[in-house]
């Protein structure tokens, strides 16, 4: 639940802020969705390198490693879903709807 809340919360907040700015600037709003998807890209390397360098053990370490992996999985799923929906929007609906999951 924590991973989903922080990932989707980040996506929503970034999308909302860019959406407001783009709305008043006359920039297409679909770019706000793309920037929201990009904002989810986080590197698990810093957290994992700290765990390896200091040989940490405990509840936080047991939670941190799976959360880093789940965070990346949610980021990939959201990003590619957004990109496929935006691509369908830009192409004027020429893309078949069944192509989005593929």
Buried (B, 14 or more C-beta within 10 A) or exposed (E): EEBEEBBBEBBEEBBEBBBEEBEEEEEEEBBBBBBBBBBBEBEBEEBBEEBEEEEEEEEEBEEBEEBBEBBBEBBEEBBEBBBBBBEBBEEEEEBEEEEBEE
